[in-house]
Amino acid sequence: MNHRNVTVHIAGALKDVSEVVGVCEVVGNATTGNNNNATLASVVFEPAFCGLYGAAPSIAPVLILLLVCFLLLTVFGNGCLVGVILTTSHMKEPGNYYLVAMALTDTALALAYNPLAMYSLAHGSYPAGPWCRLQAFFIIFLSVLSLHSLLCVWLCRYVHIAYPLSYKKVLTRRRMVYAMCFCVVIAAAPAALGVSPVHVITAGASEEVLRRFEQPQTLITPCLAGPEGTILSVSVNLVAMVAIVCLVALICCETQRSQRKHDQKLAWSAQAEGRDTKMQAVYTLLIVVLVNWITWVPAFVVTILLKFGVVSLAAASPWIDVATIVLQSATFSDSLVYAFRYHIYRRALKKMYRKIQNIFTQAQA
């Protein structure tokens, strides 16, 4: 087989891979394991033959370089965002602490995905076994936790707008910790369900089914979790998105109503943050949500087409890779939005750049 230089392991079943059947499938010989040890021809799905890598293995270096750039942007952008919030006095407010949690979660999500994807592209095979199951868990856990951290940010922003004088009493440290713990539990439930053998037990299938669920669709996509965990994670994420939309509507209504109240105007004026500053924060969060929605659209469209059988997995596999790459950009898009929206963020970056430049200058001297 000279299609590409990979070792096809296919759950350890195929002893001799003889040919490629279309896309994403290979034919090989497998022993039955009974007393006769009969050898049968078997057609098995193989991720290394799917997606962009399957169509053109020569572009693997380009894909690896792209993933490296995404990882660096995520670590640097979110690191700067966390640094600005934690080192600037007036940025240390309750909502921004959830923003820190979201930035750290996005960074962890990139670390859980990018290195394994780069390894898969470099070796032409995905890491099976515990590594694959571990990645499947963290991909669900971190993605759900990131979205619910954004929900907490919106909730804090609503309290800021609706209760300008008493928001510090409402958003106490203890309540914030409870809310964060609740988000962790919500994120952990579908992740744990997705990697547990419950879908094997309910389906009455063998361990082979469990391995198939963990197997990625392509070398760029992350390892798959069980269907129950995936469905539950999508459900809780949809609930979070609906809640965010409701909070956006409530904030808009509260802003319009507060503009007609004399006491509310005085309350805003008495704070360091006036109406313009508050609304800038709201608009920034709205841009963050819209950018996230845009990055989710390709993956959503491809999933719907696959779900209803409009396209086959083999035909859609390159587009699955494209959708995954676009979705991966969501891990650093938030920090880019804040960089363009806030002068303090850009000033902090310039200050950081000057410090690094001074360190190099002193080292050379």
PAFIPA-616764 format. One record per residue: y, x, z of N, C-alpha, C, O in turn; residue in three letters. Coordinates in steps of 0.05 Angstrom, whole numbers. Layout:
// residues N
- Y,X,Z,Y,X,Z,Y,X,Z,Y,X,Z,ALA .
...
This chain:
// residues 365
- -24,17,0,0,0,0,25,18,0,30,31,20,MET .
- 39,18,-22,63,35,-24,89,19,-25,109,30,-33,ASN .
- 88,-6,-15,113,-22,-15,133,-10,4,157,-11,-1,HIS .
- 124,0,27,141,13,46,124,28,65,100,23,68,ARG .
- 136,48,79,121,65,96,121,53,125,135,63,142,ASN .
- 104,33,129,102,21,155,73,18,163,56,17,145,VAL .
- 68,17,188,41,12,199,40,-17,207,52,-25,227,THR .
- 25,-33,192,24,-62,198,3,-66,220,-21,-62,216,VAL .
- 13,-76,243,-5,-79,266,-15,-108,269,-37,-111,279,HIS .
- -1,-128,262,-8,-156,260,-28,-164,282,-51,-171,278,ILE .
- -18,-162,307,-32,-170,331,-58,-155,335,-76,-164,349,ALA .
- -61,-132,321,-85,-116,324,-109,-127,311,-131,-117,316,GLY .
- -106,-148,294,-129,-161,283,-138,-149,256,-162,-147,251,ALA .
- -119,-142,239,-126,-132,212,-134,-103,213,-120,-86,223,LEU .
- -157,-97,202,-167,-70,201,-159,-56,175,-156,-32,175,LYS .
- -156,-71,154,-150,-59,128,-131,-77,112,-139,-99,104,ASP .
- -106,-69,109,-87,-85,95,-89,-78,65,-86,-55,57,VAL .
- -95,-98,49,-101,-93,21,-78,-99,2,-74,-85,-17,SER .
- -63,-120,7,-41,-128,-12,-21,-145,2,-25,-157,24,GLU .
- 2,-148,-11,24,-165,-1,22,-191,-17,21,-191,-41,VAL .
- 22,-213,-3,22,-239,-15,50,-251,-14,57,-261,8,VAL .
- 64,-251,-35,91,-262,-35,109,-247,-16,109,-222,-16,GLY .
- 124,-261,1,142,-249,20,133,-257,48,124,-280,52,VAL .
- 134,-239,67,128,-244,95,98,-246,101,91,-251,124,CYS .
- 81,-243,82,52,-246,87,37,-222,75,44,-211,54,GLU .
- 16,-215,89,-2,-194,79,-31,-203,81,-37,-220,98,VAL .
- -48,-192,64,-76,-198,65,-91,-174,75,-86,-151,65,VAL .
- -109,-178,93,-124,-156,104,-152,-166,113,-157,-190,112,GLY .
- -168,-147,121,-195,-154,131,-195,-154,161,-185,-135,174,ASN .
- -207,-174,173,-208,-177,202,-237,-184,209,-250,-199,196,ALA .
- -247,-172,231,-274,-178,241,-273,-203,258,-253,-208,272,THR .
- -294,-218,257,-295,-244,272,-301,-239,302,-293,-257,318,THR .
- -313,-217,309,-318,-212,337,-344,-224,348,-349,-222,371,GLY .
- -359,-238,331,-385,-250,340,-407,-229,337,-402,-206,332,ASN .
- -431,-238,341,-454,-220,340,-458,-207,313,-467,-185,310,ASN .
- -451,-222,292,-455,-212,264,-433,-193,256,-436,-178,237,ASN .
- -410,-193,270,-387,-176,263,-380,-180,234,-375,-160,219,ASN .
- -378,-205,225,-371,-210,198,-342,-203,192,-325,-205,210,ALA .
- -337,-194,167,-310,-186,159,-299,-208,141,-311,-214,120,THR .
- -276,-219,148,-264,-240,132,-236,-232,123,-222,-217,136,LEU .
- -229,-242,99,-202,-238,90,-183,-256,105,-189,-280,109,ALA .
- -160,-246,112,-141,-262,128,-112,-258,118,-105,-235,112,SER .
- -97,-279,116,-69,-278,109,-52,-282,134,-55,-302,147,VAL .
- -36,-262,140,-21,-262,166,8,-257,161,16,-242,143,VAL .
- 25,-271,176,54,-267,175,61,-240,186,51,-232,207,PHE .
- 79,-225,173,88,-199,182,118,-196,179,129,-197,157,GLU .
- 133,-194,201,163,-193,200,173,-170,184,195,-172,172,PRO .
- 159,-147,182,169,-124,167,172,-130,137,186,-115,124,ALA .
- 159,-151,127,161,-158,99,181,-180,94,184,-190,72,PHE .
- 196,-188,116,215,-210,113,243,-199,115,248,-176,122,CYS .
- 262,-217,109,291,-211,114,302,-190,95,290,-184,74,GLY .
- 325,-179,103,338,-159,86,322,-134,84,321,-121,63,LEU .
- 309,-126,106,292,-102,105,268,-106,86,261,-88,71,TYR .
- 256,-130,88,233,-135,70,241,-135,41,225,-127,24,GLY .
- 265,-145,35,274,-146,7,282,-118,-3,277,-112,-27,ALA .
- 294,-102,14,303,-75,6,301,-56,29,321,-53,43,ALA .
- 279,-43,34,276,-25,57,296,-2,57,302,10,78,PRO .
- 307,5,33,325,27,31,352,22,45,367,41,50,SER .
- 358,-3,51,384,-9,64,382,-7,94,401,-14,108,ILE .
- 359,1,104,356,3,133,377,21,146,388,13,167,ALA .
- 385,45,135,406,61,147,433,46,148,448,49,168,PRO .
- 439,30,128,464,15,128,464,-6,151,483,-10,165,VAL .
- 441,-20,154,439,-40,175,440,-27,202,452,-39,221,LEU .
- 428,-4,205,428,10,231,457,18,237,466,15,260,ILE .
- 472,28,217,500,36,222,517,12,230,534,14,247,LEU .
- 512,-11,217,526,-35,224,521,-43,252,540,-51,267,LEU .
- 496,-42,261,489,-49,289,501,-30,308,509,-38,330,LEU .
- 502,-4,301,515,16,319,544,10,322,555,11,344,VAL .
- 558,3,300,586,-4,301,591,-29,319,609,-30,335,CYS .
- 574,-49,315,576,-73,332,572,-67,361,587,-77,378,PHE .
- 553,-49,367,548,-42,395,572,-27,407,579,-33,430,LEU .
- 583,-9,392,606,6,402,630,-12,406,645,-10,426,LEU .
- 635,-31,387,657,-49,390,653,-67,414,672,-73,429,LEU .
- 629,-76,419,623,-93,442,628,-78,468,642,-88,486,THR .
- 617,-54,471,620,-39,495,649,-31,500,659,-34,522,VAL .
- 662,-21,479,690,-13,482,709,-36,487,726,-36,505,PHE .
- 706,-57,470,724,-80,472,722,-95,498,742,-100,512,GLY .
- 697,-101,506,693,-115,531,699,-97,555,709,-107,576,ASN .
- 694,-71,553,700,-53,574,730,-51,579,739,-51,602,GLY .
- 746,-51,557,775,-51,560,785,-77,572,803,-77,588,CYS .
- 773,-99,564,781,-125,574,776,-126,604,793,-136,620,LEU .
- 753,-117,613,747,-117,642,766,-98,656,775,-105,678,VAL .
- 771,-75,645,789,-56,657,817,-66,661,830,-62,682,GLY .
- 827,-80,640,854,-91,642,856,-113,664,875,-113,679,VAL .
- 836,-130,666,837,-151,686,835,-140,714,849,-149,732,ILE .
- 817,-120,718,813,-110,745,835,-91,754,837,-85,778,LEU .
- 850,-80,736,871,-60,743,899,-72,742,919,-58,748,THR .
- 902,-97,733,929,-109,731,931,-131,752,915,-149,753,THR .
- 951,-129,769,953,-146,793,954,-176,786,939,-192,796,SER .
- 972,-183,767,975,-212,762,953,-223,744,953,-247,738,HIS .
- 935,-206,734,912,-215,719,888,-222,737,868,-232,728,MET .
- 891,-215,763,869,-220,782,870,-249,793,875,-253,816,LYS .
- 865,-268,776,864,-296,784,836,-307,778,822,-295,762,GLU .
- 829,-329,791,801,-338,790,789,-341,762,767,-332,757,PRO .
- 804,-353,744,793,-357,717,786,-331,703,767,-329,688,GLY .
- 802,-310,708,797,-284,695,773,-270,705,761,-254,691,ASN .
- 765,-276,730,740,-265,740,716,-275,725,697,-261,720,TYR .
- 717,-300,717,696,-311,700,697,-299,672,677,-295,659,TYR .
- 721,-292,664,724,-278,638,711,-250,640,699,-241,621,LEU .
- 714,-237,663,700,-212,667,670,-215,665,656,-200,653,VAL .
- 660,-237,678,631,-242,677,622,-247,648,600,-238,641,ALA .
- 638,-261,633,631,-266,605,631,-240,589,613,-236,572,MET .
- 650,-223,594,651,-197,579,627,-180,586,616,-168,568,ALA .
- 620,-179,612,597,-163,620,571,-175,608,553,-160,601,LEU .
- 570,-202,607,546,-215,596,543,-209,566,521,-204,556,THR .
- 566,-210,552,565,-204,523,556,-175,518,542,-169,499,ASP .
- 566,-157,535,558,-129,533,528,-126,538,514,-112,523,THR .
- 518,-139,559,489,-138,564,473,-150,542,451,-141,536,ALA .
- 484,-171,529,470,-184,507,467,-165,483,446,-164,471,LEU .
- 488,-150,478,487,-130,456,467,-108,463,453,-99,445,ALA .
- 467,-100,488,448,-79,496,419,-88,495,401,-72,491,LEU .
- 415,-114,499,388,-125,498,378,-129,469,354,-129,464,ALA .
- 397,-131,450,390,-137,423,392,-112,405,372,-105,391,TYR .
- 414,-99,404,420,-78,384,400,-55,385,389,-48,364,ASN .
- 395,-43,408,377,-20,408,349,-26,397,337,-10,382,PRO .
- 337,-49,405,311,-57,394,312,-63,365,293,-56,350,LEU .
- 333,-75,355,336,-80,327,338,-54,311,326,-51,290,ALA .
- 353,-35,322,356,-9,309,329,6,309,322,19,289,MET .
- 314,4,330,288,16,332,269,4,311,255,18,297,TYR .
- 270,-23,309,252,-37,289,259,-28,261,240,-23,245,SER .
- 284,-26,254,292,-18,227,285,11,222,277,17,199,LEU .
- 287,28,242,281,56,238,251,61,235,243,79,220,ALA .
- 234,45,248,205,50,248,190,30,230,167,34,225,HIS .
- 204,10,220,191,-10,203,172,-28,217,155,-41,204,GLY .
- 174,-30,243,158,-49,259,172,-56,285,189,-40,294,SER .
- 166,-79,296,180,-88,320,163,-79,345,139,-77,343,TYR .
- 176,-75,367,161,-67,392,148,-92,404,161,-110,415,PRO .
- 122,-93,403,107,-116,413,102,-113,443,109,-93,455,ALA .
- 89,-133,454,81,-132,482,103,-137,501,120,-154,496,GLY .
- 103,-123,524,123,-129,545,152,-126,536,169,-142,544,PRO .
- 158,-107,518,185,-103,509,195,-128,494,218,-136,497,TRP .
- 177,-139,477,185,-162,462,190,-186,480,209,-202,476,CYS .
- 172,-190,499,175,-213,517,200,-210,535,213,-229,541,ARG .
- 206,-185,543,229,-180,559,255,-186,543,274,-197,554,LEU .
- 255,-178,518,278,-183,501,282,-213,497,304,-224,498,GLN .
- 260,-228,493,261,-257,489,273,-270,513,289,-289,511,ALA .
- 266,-260,537,277,-272,562,308,-267,563,323,-285,568,PHE .
- 316,-242,559,344,-235,563,362,-247,541,386,-253,546,PHE .
- 352,-250,517,368,-262,496,376,-290,503,399,-298,500,ILE .
- 357,-306,513,363,-333,522,380,-333,547,400,-347,548,ILE .
- 372,-318,567,387,-317,592,416,-310,589,434,-323,599,PHE .
- 421,-288,574,448,-278,572,465,-296,553,489,-299,559,LEU .
- 454,-307,533,469,-325,515,478,-350,529,501,-359,526,SER .
- 460,-362,545,467,-386,561,487,-379,582,506,-394,587,VAL .
- 484,-356,596,502,-348,617,530,-343,606,550,-349,619,LEU .
- 531,-331,582,558,-325,570,573,-351,564,597,-353,570,SER .
- 559,-370,553,573,-396,546,581,-411,571,603,-423,571,LEU .
- 565,-410,592,572,-424,616,594,-409,632,609,-422,647,HIS .
- 596,-383,629,618,-369,640,644,-377,626,665,-380,639,SER .
- 643,-381,600,666,-392,585,673,-420,595,697,-426,597,LEU .
- 654,-436,601,659,-463,612,673,-461,638,692,-476,643,LEU .
- 665,-442,655,679,-438,681,708,-429,677,726,-437,692,CYS .
- 712,-412,657,740,-404,650,757,-428,643,780,-430,653,VAL .
- 746,-446,627,761,-470,619,766,-488,643,787,-500,646,TRP .
- 746,-490,661,749,-507,685,771,-496,703,787,-511,713,LEU .
- 772,-470,706,794,-457,722,821,-462,709,841,-466,722,CYS .
- 822,-460,682,847,-464,668,857,-493,672,881,-498,674,ARG .
- 838,-512,672,846,-540,677,858,-543,704,878,-557,708,TYR .
- 845,-531,724,855,-533,752,883,-520,753,900,-531,767,VAL .
- 888,-498,739,914,-486,739,935,-505,728,957,-506,738,HIS .
- 928,-519,706,947,-537,693,951,-562,710,974,-571,713,ILE .
- 930,-574,720,932,-600,734,941,-597,762,955,-615,773,ALA .
- 935,-575,776,943,-571,804,957,-544,807,945,-526,819,TYR .
- 981,-542,797,995,-516,797,1001,-505,825,1003,-480,828,PRO .
- 1004,-522,844,1011,-512,871,987,-509,890,988,-494,909,LEU .
- 965,-522,884,942,-522,902,918,-510,889,896,-512,900,SER .
- 921,-497,866,896,-487,853,883,-465,869,858,-462,867,TYR .
- 898,-450,885,885,-429,901,868,-441,923,848,-429,931,LYS .
- 875,-464,933,858,-478,953,834,-490,940,812,-492,953,LYS .
- 837,-499,915,814,-511,901,794,-489,892,770,-492,896,VAL .
- 805,-468,880,788,-446,869,784,-425,890,794,-402,887,LEU .
- 770,-431,911,765,-411,932,743,-392,923,728,-397,905,THR .
- 742,-370,937,722,-349,930,694,-360,933,676,-354,917,ARG .
- 689,-375,955,663,-385,959,654,-404,937,632,-403,928,ARG .
- 672,-422,929,666,-441,907,660,-426,881,643,-434,865,ARG .
- 675,-405,876,671,-389,852,644,-376,852,630,-376,832,MET .
- 636,-365,875,609,-353,877,587,-374,873,568,-368,859,VAL .
- 591,-397,885,571,-419,882,569,-427,852,547,-431,842,TYR .
- 592,-429,839,591,-436,811,577,-415,794,562,-422,776,ALA .
- 582,-390,800,569,-369,784,539,-368,789,524,-364,771,MET .
- 531,-373,814,502,-374,820,489,-398,806,467,-396,796,CYS .
- 504,-420,805,494,-443,790,490,-437,761,470,-446,748,PHE .
- 509,-423,749,507,-415,721,483,-396,716,469,-399,696,CYS .
- 478,-378,735,455,-360,733,429,-376,733,410,-370,718,VAL .
- 427,-396,751,403,-412,753,399,-428,727,376,-430,717,VAL .
- 420,-440,716,419,-455,691,409,-437,669,393,-445,652,ILE .
- 419,-412,668,411,-393,647,383,-383,650,368,-379,630,ALA .
- 374,-380,675,347,-368,680,325,-388,675,303,-381,667,ALA .
- 330,-414,678,309,-435,675,298,-435,647,273,-433,644,ALA .
- 314,-438,625,302,-438,598,291,-411,590,271,-410,575,PRO .
- 302,-389,601,292,-363,594,264,-359,606,246,-349,592,ALA .
- 261,-366,631,235,-364,644,214,-382,631,191,-374,627,ALA .
- 223,-406,624,204,-425,610,196,-415,583,174,-418,574,LEU .
- 215,-401,569,210,-391,542,189,-369,541,174,-367,521,GLY .
- 187,-353,562,168,-330,561,143,-336,577,125,-319,578,VAL .
- 142,-359,590,118,-366,606,97,-376,587,103,-385,565,SER .
- 72,-376,596,50,-386,579,47,-416,579,25,-426,571,PRO .
- 68,-431,587,65,-460,589,60,-472,562,45,-492,560,VAL .
- 72,-461,541,68,-473,514,40,-468,504,30,-483,488,HIS .
- 27,-446,514,-1,-442,506,-19,-462,520,-38,-472,508,VAL .
- -13,-467,546,-30,-485,561,-27,-514,551,-47,-528,547,ILE .
- -2,-522,545,2,-549,536,-9,-553,508,-18,-575,501,THR .
- -8,-533,492,-18,-535,464,-48,-531,463,-61,-537,443,ALA .
- -60,-521,485,-89,-517,485,-96,-494,467,-119,-493,456,GLY .
- -78,-475,462,-82,-454,443,-90,-428,458,-93,-428,482,ALA .
- -95,-408,443,-103,-382,454,-80,-364,458,-57,-371,453,SER .
- -86,-340,468,-65,-320,472,-52,-312,446,-30,-301,446,GLU .
- -66,-316,424,-56,-309,398,-31,-325,392,-12,-315,379,GLU .
- -30,-350,401,-6,-367,397,18,-356,413,40,-356,403,VAL .
- 12,-346,437,34,-334,453,46,-310,439,70,-307,440,LEU .
- 29,-294,427,39,-270,413,56,-279,389,75,-266,382,ARG .
- 47,-301,375,62,-310,352,90,-319,360,109,-315,345,ARG .
- 92,-333,383,118,-342,392,136,-318,398,161,-319,394,PHE .
- 125,-296,409,141,-273,416,148,-256,391,167,-241,392,GLU .
- 134,-260,369,139,-244,345,165,-252,332,169,-276,329,GLN .
- 183,-233,325,208,-241,312,203,-251,284,182,-245,272,PRO .
- 223,-265,273,220,-274,245,225,-252,225,212,-251,204,GLN .
- 243,-233,232,247,-210,216,252,-186,235,253,-190,259,THR .
- 255,-162,224,260,-139,241,288,-139,253,292,-126,273,LEU .
- 307,-154,242,334,-156,253,336,-177,275,352,-174,293,ILE .
- 321,-198,272,323,-220,292,309,-212,318,290,-196,317,THR .
- 317,-223,340,304,-216,366,277,-230,368,271,-248,353,PRO .
- 261,-220,387,235,-232,392,238,-262,401,257,-269,415,CYS .
- 220,-278,392,221,-307,397,209,-314,424,190,-302,433,LEU .
- 221,-334,436,210,-346,460,195,-371,453,195,-379,430,ALA .
- 182,-383,472,167,-408,467,186,-430,460,209,-430,467,GLY .
- 175,-451,446,192,-473,437,205,-489,460,228,-498,457,PRO .
- 191,-492,482,203,-507,505,228,-493,515,249,-506,519,GLU .
- 227,-466,519,250,-452,528,273,-452,508,296,-454,516,GLY .
- 266,-450,482,287,-451,462,301,-478,461,326,-479,459,THR .
- 285,-499,462,297,-526,461,315,-531,486,336,-542,484,ILE .
- 305,-522,509,321,-526,534,347,-510,533,367,-519,542,LEU .
- 346,-485,523,370,-469,521,390,-481,502,414,-481,507,SER .
- 381,-491,479,399,-504,460,411,-529,473,435,-535,469,VAL .
- 395,-544,488,405,-568,501,427,-563,521,448,-576,521,SER .
- 422,-543,539,443,-537,559,468,-525,546,490,-529,557,VAL .
- 464,-510,524,488,-499,511,504,-521,498,528,-521,497,ASN .
- 490,-541,487,505,-564,475,520,-579,496,543,-588,492,LEU .
- 508,-583,519,522,-596,541,546,-580,549,568,-592,554,VAL .
- 544,-554,551,567,-537,558,589,-539,537,613,-540,544,ALA .
- 581,-540,511,602,-543,490,616,-570,491,640,-571,487,MET .
- 601,-591,497,613,-617,500,632,-617,524,654,-629,522,VAL .
- 624,-605,546,642,-603,569,667,-587,563,688,-594,573,ALA .
- 665,-566,547,689,-551,540,707,-568,523,732,-567,527,ILE .
- 696,-583,504,713,-601,488,727,-621,505,751,-627,501,VAL .
- 713,-632,525,725,-652,543,748,-639,559,769,-651,564,CYS .
- 744,-614,568,764,-600,584,789,-594,567,811,-596,576,LEU .
- 784,-587,541,807,-583,523,823,-608,521,848,-608,521,VAL .
- 810,-631,517,824,-657,515,839,-663,541,861,-673,540,ALA .
- 826,-659,564,839,-664,589,864,-646,593,884,-655,604,LEU .
- 862,-621,585,885,-603,588,908,-612,571,931,-611,579,ILE .
- 902,-620,546,923,-630,529,937,-655,540,961,-657,540,CYS .
- 920,-673,550,932,-698,562,948,-691,587,969,-702,591,CYS .
- 937,-673,604,951,-666,628,978,-651,623,997,-655,637,GLU .
- 978,-636,602,1003,-621,594,1024,-641,585,1047,-639,593,THR .
- 1016,-660,568,1035,-680,559,1046,-697,582,1069,-704,583,GLN .
- 1028,-704,600,1036,-721,622,1054,-706,642,1073,-717,653,ARG .
- 1047,-681,646,1063,-664,665,1091,-659,655,1109,-656,671,SER .
- 1094,-658,629,1121,-654,618,1140,-677,624,1164,-673,624,GLN .
- 1129,-700,630,1146,-723,637,1150,-727,667,1165,-744,675,ARG .
- 1137,-709,683,1139,-711,712,1158,-690,722,1154,-666,717,LYS .
- 1178,-698,736,1198,-679,746,1186,-660,767,1191,-636,766,HIS .
- 1169,-670,785,1157,-653,805,1138,-632,793,1137,-610,802,ASP .
- 1124,-640,772,1106,-621,759,1121,-599,745,1113,-576,745,GLN .
- 1144,-606,733,1160,-586,720,1170,-565,741,1170,-541,736,LYS .
- 1179,-576,764,1189,-558,785,1166,-540,795,1170,-517,802,LEU .
- 1142,-552,797,1120,-536,807,1113,-513,788,1107,-491,796,ALA .
- 1114,-519,762,1109,-497,742,1131,-476,743,1126,-452,742,TRP .
- 1156,-485,746,1178,-466,746,1177,-449,771,1187,-426,770,SER .
- 1166,-459,793,1165,-443,818,1144,-421,817,1145,-403,834,ALA .
- 1126,-422,798,1106,-402,796,1114,-379,778,1132,-381,761,GLN .
- 1100,-357,781,1104,-334,763,1097,-341,734,1109,-332,715,ALA .
- 1076,-358,732,1068,-368,705,1082,-394,699,1078,-414,712,GLU .
- 1099,-394,679,1111,-418,670,1094,-433,650,1071,-425,645,GLY .
- 1105,-454,639,1089,-471,620,1081,-455,596,1058,-457,587,ARG .
- 1099,-439,585,1092,-423,561,1069,-404,566,1052,-401,549,ASP .
- 1069,-391,589,1048,-372,595,1021,-387,599,1000,-378,589,THR .
- 1023,-410,612,998,-426,616,987,-435,590,963,-434,585,LYS .
- 1004,-445,573,995,-456,547,985,-433,529,967,-437,513,MET .
- 997,-409,531,987,-387,516,958,-381,523,941,-375,506,GLN .
- 952,-382,550,925,-377,559,906,-399,548,883,-392,540,ALA .
- 915,-424,547,899,-445,537,894,-441,507,871,-444,498,VAL .
- 914,-434,492,911,-430,463,893,-406,457,877,-407,438,TYR .
- 895,-386,474,877,-363,471,848,-370,475,831,-362,459,THR .
- 843,-386,496,815,-395,501,806,-413,478,782,-412,470,LEU .
- 824,-429,467,817,-446,445,809,-430,420,790,-437,406,LEU .
- 823,-408,415,817,-390,393,789,-377,398,773,-375,379,ILE .
- 784,-369,423,758,-358,429,736,-377,423,715,-370,412,VAL .
- 739,-402,431,719,-423,426,715,-427,396,692,-429,386,VAL .
- 737,-428,381,735,-433,352,721,-409,338,705,-413,320,LEU .
- 728,-385,346,714,-361,335,685,-362,341,668,-355,323,VAL .
- 677,-370,365,649,-372,372,635,-393,355,613,-389,346,ASN .
- 649,-416,351,637,-436,334,632,-426,305,612,-431,293,TRP .
- 651,-411,295,649,-400,268,625,-382,266,611,-382,246,ILE .
- 621,-365,286,599,-347,286,572,-361,288,551,-351,279,THR .
- 572,-385,300,547,-400,303,540,-417,279,517,-425,275,TRP .
- 559,-422,261,555,-440,239,532,-431,220,515,-447,214,VAL .
- 532,-405,211,510,-397,193,483,-400,206,464,-410,193,PRO .
- 480,-392,231,454,-395,245,446,-425,247,423,-432,244,ALA .
- 465,-442,253,460,-470,255,451,-482,229,432,-498,228,PHE .
- 464,-475,207,457,-485,181,429,-476,173,413,-493,163,VAL .
- 423,-451,176,397,-440,169,375,-454,186,354,-461,175,VAL .
- 380,-458,212,361,-471,229,355,-500,220,332,-508,220,THR .
- 376,-514,213,372,-542,204,356,-543,178,338,-559,175,ILE .
- 363,-525,160,348,-524,134,318,-518,138,301,-529,125,LEU .
- 312,-499,157,285,-493,163,271,-516,177,247,-522,172,LEU .
- 286,-529,196,274,-551,212,265,-574,194,244,-585,199,LYS .
- 280,-580,174,274,-603,157,259,-595,132,255,-612,114,PHE .
- 251,-570,130,234,-561,108,249,-559,81,236,-560,60,GLY .
- 275,-557,82,290,-555,56,284,-528,43,282,-526,19,VAL .
- 282,-507,60,275,-480,50,252,-470,66,248,-478,89,VAL .
- 237,-451,55,215,-439,69,225,-415,85,247,-405,80,SER .
- 209,-405,104,217,-382,120,220,-358,102,238,-341,106,LEU .
- 202,-355,82,203,-332,64,229,-331,48,242,-311,45,ALA .
- 237,-355,38,262,-356,22,287,-353,40,307,-342,31,ALA .
- 285,-363,64,309,-363,81,312,-338,98,332,-333,111,ALA .
- 291,-320,98,291,-297,116,315,-278,112,326,-269,132,SER .
- 324,-273,87,348,-256,85,373,-269,97,390,-256,109,PRO .
- 375,-296,94,398,-310,105,396,-312,136,416,-314,149,TRP .
- 371,-312,146,368,-311,175,379,-285,186,392,-284,207,ILE .
- 375,-263,172,386,-237,180,416,-237,179,430,-228,197,ASP .
- 427,-249,157,457,-250,155,468,-267,177,488,-260,190,VAL .
- 455,-290,183,465,-307,205,463,-293,232,481,-296,249,ALA .
- 442,-277,236,439,-262,261,461,-241,264,472,-238,286,THR .
- 468,-228,242,489,-207,243,516,-220,249,531,-210,265,ILE .
- 521,-243,236,546,-257,241,547,-267,270,568,-265,284,VAL .
- 525,-277,280,524,-287,308,528,-264,327,540,-267,349,LEU .
- 518,-240,320,521,-217,338,550,-209,341,558,-197,361,GLN .
- 567,-215,321,596,-209,323,610,-224,346,632,-216,354,SER .
- 597,-245,356,609,-260,378,610,-244,404,625,-251,422,ALA .
- 595,-222,406,594,-207,430,620,-190,434,626,-182,456,THR .
- 635,-185,412,660,-170,415,684,-185,404,707,-175,406,PHE .
- 680,-209,392,703,-224,381,722,-233,403,747,-234,398,SER .
- 712,-239,427,730,-248,449,750,-227,456,774,-233,459,ASP .
- 741,-202,458,759,-180,465,780,-175,443,802,-168,449,SER .
- 772,-179,418,791,-176,396,813,-197,397,836,-192,392,LEU .
- 805,-222,404,824,-244,406,845,-237,428,869,-241,424,VAL .
- 835,-228,451,853,-221,473,871,-197,466,894,-196,474,TYR .
- 860,-179,450,876,-156,442,900,-164,424,921,-153,426,ALA .
- 896,-184,407,917,-193,390,936,-213,404,959,-216,395,PHE .
- 926,-226,425,942,-247,437,960,-237,460,980,-250,467,ARG .
- 952,-215,473,966,-207,497,978,-179,494,964,-160,486,TYR .
- 1004,-176,500,1017,-150,498,1006,-132,520,1004,-107,516,HIS .
- 1000,-143,543,991,-126,565,964,-113,558,959,-90,567,ILE .
- 948,-126,543,922,-115,535,927,-91,516,914,-70,520,TYR .
- 945,-94,497,951,-72,479,964,-49,493,959,-26,487,ARG .
- 982,-55,512,995,-34,528,974,-18,544,976,6,546,ARG .
- 955,-32,555,934,-19,571,917,-1,553,910,21,561,ALA .
- 912,-10,528,896,6,510,912,31,502,900,53,500,LEU .
- 938,28,497,954,51,490,955,71,514,954,95,510,LYS .
- 957,61,538,958,78,561,931,93,564,931,116,571,LYS .
- 909,78,559,883,91,561,880,112,540,868,134,545,MET .
- 890,107,516,888,126,494,904,151,500,895,174,495,TYR .
- 928,148,513,944,172,520,930,188,541,931,213,541,ARG .
- 917,175,560,902,190,581,879,206,569,875,229,576,LYS .
- 864,193,551,842,208,538,852,231,521,841,253,521,ILE .
- 875,226,508,887,247,491,896,271,509,893,294,502,GLN .
- 907,265,532,916,286,551,892,302,561,894,326,565,ASN .
- 870,288,566,846,302,576,836,322,555,829,345,562,ILE .
- 835,313,530,826,331,508,846,354,505,838,377,500,PHE .
- 872,349,507,892,370,504,889,391,526,891,415,521,THR .
- 885,381,551,882,400,573,856,416,570,855,440,578,GLN .
- 835,403,560,810,417,557,812,439,536,800,461,539,ALA .
- 827,434,514,831,454,493,849,477,503,846,500,494,GLN .
- 868,470,520,886,491,531,871,509,550,882,528,561,ALA .
